[in-house]
């Protein structure tokens, strides 16, 4: 039997950097095969080589017996590719995106409709809506439909569920199970361990080298230090009784649609507060009001002692903020980024110099202070972005999915920084789609349909809803949503 994918001694270099170093493996037709490893391991480079978008420096690769260099036209007829950023044109409608990809592969939506019907029918009623206006889960379904419209026999998925809530992720993998039953070979990368376990086999890449290839259980066990690091000890003794966030009957409406629908809660100084919800539940809208980026329709909110309606400029001086994109300037050096953000926060020049030297030493970045941020590994960028967001010692730091797409060991290191900040009295307000991270929080709330459906400590919520973990609590509540995430 001809392998669906065969990789023989593939290497790929970018100057002095070896993205892939003598990698070999083969994939059986109809298999669900995982490519796993930390950021910078070489996964995306391998995907691009197999999809004929990159030439290897050495070695050969074939897809269904066709060479990726000499027979790329044949391969492109047979493969579907879904890169991590969804590959959609945000200003085109759902229908226009699908027609574009069908044309690209020399077919039509009508001809390929049966191959995508089960997936596309779930979003077809939004066909006139621009892709940029869809939720993460809907974009995911559209991107998968675009990758399948020409009826490929091999599907390459590069972290397709990063930034998507747990329920949408489960639905996505259920769709992949249907595709597997149709005989389609699926090659996927993912940072989520529950998704890793749904693969038939996985290959673990680290710094461009193939470290192991076997069943998910065997690989996760053999490299437990990376995929299952020990739990972090967290002392809650620094949480005070003082509230630094107080929200009462907060509403944000867009016309007749209430994105945030009458929410009330408080957060204490030094507390790590998890703000959870499915895509479209209202989390981001609520966070924008709390950080002074948007005004409420009704209700009240006090953040760091300031009114979100009238004193939003003062709020911005007393908070830190870090988004999933890390908020760093890639074409500036490490030191220049620190200097820039410290200046934005209004810090004095003498304080900036002193604290910059202290921060570089603490992060062990002193030797890299003049390196461009673009050249840093993802984990380093993450630590730097968080450190910059609390450089001015804010009362509260807002973290919007800060660890999206990051491996477990690097996420653990990031949470050590969060715990250290909380121990200094900084309140941490964090959104995440990793339910194991929710377990690290002192308290969490879960939003459904614009309302807070549950709030309490992780243990309290597990007991209240009689579920074994927060992942099950989240899924139980999110599946009770009645409004569309779009």
N, C-alpha and C positions, 0 to 999 in steps of 0.2 A: 504494500500500500504506500502510495506517495504521501509524504508528510504534508500537512496543511502549511506548515512553516518550518523551514530548516535554516539554521544559522550556524555557519562554520568559521570559527576563528576570526570573528568580526572585531576590528579595532577602529576607533575614530578619534582623531586628535584635532584639537583647536590650538595651534601653536604648541606651547609646552604642556597644555592640559590634555590628559587622556580621558575623554568622556567614556569610552568603551575600550577595554583592554583584553583582547583575545577571548571573546565570549562565544560559546557554542551551546546550542540546545535545539531540540526539535519538538513540534507540536502535532499531535494526532488530529485528523479530521473530526470535527464535531466536539472537540474538547473545549472546556472553559479553562483558559490558562491565565494565571496571574503573573504580572511583572511587578515585584514589590521591592521597596528599598527607600532609604531617606532621600530628601531632595538633593539633587546633584549626583545621584547614583548612576545616571545614564539611561534611565527609562525612556524619557522623551526622545532622546537621540536614537535609541533602538526603534521606537515606533516610526520615526521619520525615515529611517533607512528602509524598514520593511514596507512602508507605504510609498517608496521611490521618491521621497522628497529630499533625501540626502544621499551622497555617495560615501561609502565606507572608505577609510584610509587603507585598510587591508582586510582580507577575508572575503567570503561570499555569503549571500543570503538568497533564499528562494521562497516564493509563495505559490503553493499548489504546483510545484515543479518549475516555475518560471523564474528566471534570474532577475533580481531587482535592478541590475544595471543594464543588461542587454535586452530584456523583454518587459520593460516597464509599462508599455501600452497594454499588454495582456493582463498584467497585474492590476492595473487601475480599473479594468473592467470587472474584476473579481472581488475587490476589497471595498469596504466602507470604513471611513476614518472619522472618529469623533475626538478632536483634540480637547484639552482641558478647558479652553475658553469658549466652548460650544460652537465656534466657527460660524455663527449666524451673523447676518447683516442686520444690525439693530434698527436701521431706518426703513427696512423693507417689512411688509406685512408677513404674517404666517404663510399665507398662500403664495406670495411672491418669493419667499425664501425657498419653499418647496419646489416651485416651478423652476427657479434658477438652478438648483442642484440637479433636478431631473434633466434639464437641457444640457448641463455640464457633462452628464454621462450619456448623452445621446438618446434619452428616452423621454417619456411624458409621465405626469402624475397618474393619468388614466391607466397607462400600461402597467405601472408599478403599484397601483392602489391596493391590490389584494395583499401585497407583501408588507404594507404599512398600516392596513386598515385597523388592526387591533389597537395600535398605538395612536395613530393620527385621529381616529374617531373621537378620542378623548379631548382633543383641542380644536377639532374642526369648526366648532361654533365660534371660535375666536379667529377665524381665518383672515378677517379684515383688520385685525389689530397688529400694530407694529411689534416686532420681536422684542424690542427694547422695553416694551411696556408689560411683558409677561413676567410671571414669577419664576423663580429658579426651577421649580418642578416642571412648569410648562415649557420653559426654554429647553430643558432636558429632553422632553418628549419630542419637541420639534426638531432638535438637532439629531436625535436618533432616527426620526422619520426621514430627514434629509440624507442621512448616511445609508439608509436601507432602500431608498426609492428605486435604485437601479438593480435591486435584488442581488446583492453581493453574497458570496459564499464564505468570506472571511471578514470578520468585523474587528477593527482595532479601536479600543476605547482608552484614552489617556486621562485618567482621573476624572471620569465623567460626572461623579456625584459630589465633588468638592464644593462646599458652600451650600449644599442642599440639605434640608431638614431630614431627620431620621425616617419619617413616614414616607416621604417622597423617594428616599433612597431605597427603602424596602420595595416600593412599587416598581422602581426602575429594575431592580434585580429580579423581580417576578416576571417582568417583560423579557429579560434576558433568558430566563428559564424557558419561556415559550419559543424564543429564537433557537435555543439549543435543541429543543424537540424537533424543530424543522431542519436540523442537520447543519446549522451555521456554526462555524468555528469562531469562538470569541476569545480575543486576547485583550485583557484589561489590566490597568494599573489602578491601585487604590491605596489610600493611607488608612482606611477603616478596617479593623480586624474582623468585624462580622462579615464584611464583603470578601476579605481574603479567604475566609473559611468556606465560602460558597463556590470556590474554584475547585476544579478536579486536581490540578497540580499548580505549583507556583515556583517561579525562579526568583531568587533573592539576589539583587545587584547591590553592590556597595563600592563606591569610588571607582565605578567602571568595571569592576571584576564580578564574575559570577561566583557567589559564595556557596550556594547550595540550590538544588532543584529536587523537589519531592512533593508529597502531599502537604497541604496547609498545616495540618497538625504537627508533622515532623519538622518542617522548617521553622514554625513558630516556637516549637520546643527547643530546637537546636540553637536558636538565636534569641532566647528569651530575654537576654540583657538589653536587646534593642527593641523587641516588640512587646515585651511585658516587664517593664522596669518596676522595681519595688515601689510600693505606695509611699506618699510623702506624709510625714508627720506635720500636723498643723495645730498650733496652740491658739485658742480663741480668747485668751486672757486679755488681749488688747482691744477687744470690742467694748466701746463705752455705751452708756445709755442715751447719749446725745444723738439726736437725729440730724443727719446732714442732707437727707432728701425727704421731703414730705409732699405727697401728691394726694389731692382730694377731688374726686369726681371729674377727672380730666377727660376732655373730649376733643377730638380733632376730626372734623367732617370735611369732605370734599363733595360739595353739592349735597345730595341725599345720602351719600355713603359715609358711614362712620368708621374710619380706619382705626381710631382709638375710641372706645365706647364706654365712658364712665368708669375709669380705673382709679383706685385709691390704694396707696401703700406708703410705707416709710422705710428708710435704710439708715442704719446707725454708723457712727464714726468707727473706722477700722474693720468694718464688716465686708466680707466678700459675698456679693449679692448676684446670683445668676438670674438673668432675664431671658427666659426661654419661650419659644413658640415656633410653629411651622412657618414656612415662607408665606408671607401675606397676612400673618396673624395680627400685625400692628406694632411689632417690636421696634423696627427702625423709625417709624413715625413717632412713637413715644420717646425714643432716645433723642431724636432731633429736637423735640420740645424741651427736654431736660437740659440739653446742651446749648440752648439759645439759638438754634438754627431755624426753628419754626415756631410759630405762635399758636397757642391752643384756641379752639373755637369756644370752649367754656371750661369751667373748673379752675383750680388753683394748683400751683406747684412752687415749692421753695427748694432751691439747690444751693448748698453752702451758705445759707442765710439770705439768699437773694431771690426776688420774685421773678419767675420765668417770663411773666408778661411785660414787666417794666424795667427789669434790671439785667437783661440778658447779656449786655456787654460786660458787666461786672462778673457774671457767672463764668464767662469765657476766660477771665483772668485767674479764676480759682479752681479750674478743672484741667485735667489732661485728657487727651483723646487719641486713640489708636484704632485704625480701621484694619480690615482684612488685608488691604494693600500696603499696610505698614507706614504710610505717610512719609516716607523718606524720599529725598531727591537723589536719584541714581547717579546723576552726573556730577555730584558734589562728593568730596571726601568725607570720611567719618567725622573728622574734626570740624569741617565746614558745616555739616548737618547739625552738629551739636550747637555750634555758634549761632547758626541761623535761627533755630527754634528757641534758644535761650533769649535771643534778641526780641523775637516775637512775643515772648512771655514777659518782656520788660525787665529782665534781670540786669544788674549792674555789671560793668566790664570786669571789675576785680573779682566778683563772685563767680562770673562765668569762667575765668581763667582757673581759679582754684578748684571749682567743682568739675571742670573738664578733665583736669589732670587726675583728680580723684576717681572719676567715672572710668576713664581709660584704664587705670590701674586695676580697678575692681573687676571690670569685664575682661581683663587681660588683652586689651586692644591697643596698648601703647605702641607696639611695633607696627600697627596697622592704621595709625591715625591719619596717614596721608593716602590711604588706599581709597579708590573710588567705591562708593557703596554698591554700584552695579557689579563689582568683582567679588563681593562677599557671598559666602554660602547663605542659604535661606535662614538657617538657625541663627546665624550671626546678625543678619538684618533684623530679625525678630527681636533679639535681645536689645539691640541698639535702639530700635523704634520704641520699645517699651520704656527703656531708660530715658530716652529723650522726652517721652510723654509725661514723665514724673520728675524731670530735671529741676523744675521750679517748685518742688514740694507742694503739689496741689492738695486740696482737701479731698478731691474725688478724681479717680481716673476711670474714664469710660472706654471699655475694650469691646469693639464690634467684631466678633468672630476673628480674634487675633491669631488663632492657630490653624486656620483652614489649610488643609493639604500638607500638614507637617507630621512626620513620623512620631510614634509614641515616646521614644527616648528624648527627642528634642522638645516635645510638648511638656514632658515632665520637667525639663530644665527651665522652661518658660514659667511653669507654675511655681517653681522655687522662687523666681523673681517676684511673682505676685504675692506669695506668702511673706516674703521679706518686706515688700512695700506695705502690706497690711499690718505687719508688726510695728511699723513706724507710724501707724495711725492713719494711713491713707485708705480711704474707702475705695473698694474695687467693684465697679458695676460692669458685669461682663455678659455678653451674649455668646452662645456657642451651640454648634450642632453636634458636638461630641458629648454623649451622655455620661461618659466616665468623668469628664471635666465637671459636669453638673454635680457629681458626687463630692467634688472637692470644695464646693461652695458652702458657706455657713448657712445661707437660706437661698431658696430659689422661688421664682414665680413662673407660672406657665400661662401664656396667653393663647386664647382660642377665640376666633371671630371678634377680635378687637377688645375682648374682656379678659380680665385675670381670672382664670378658672381654678387655680390652686396656688397657694403660697404657704411656705413653711420650710423647715429643715428637710434635707433629703430623707432622713429616717422617718420624720412625721408624715411625709407624703407617701412613702412606701407603705407605711402602716395604714394610713387613711384609705388608700385605694387598693390595699391588699395585693400589691405587686412586688416582685422580687428585687427590682432595681428601677432606677429613674428612667431608663430606656423604655421599660414596659409602662411606667406611669405616663410618660410623654405620649407614647403611641395610643394608649387607652383614651387620653383626653383629646389628642389631636384628631382622632378618627370620629369624634363627636361633632366636628365642625360642620356647620350647615351652609355657610357662604363659600363661594369659590375663592381660591387664593388670588384670583385675577379679577 
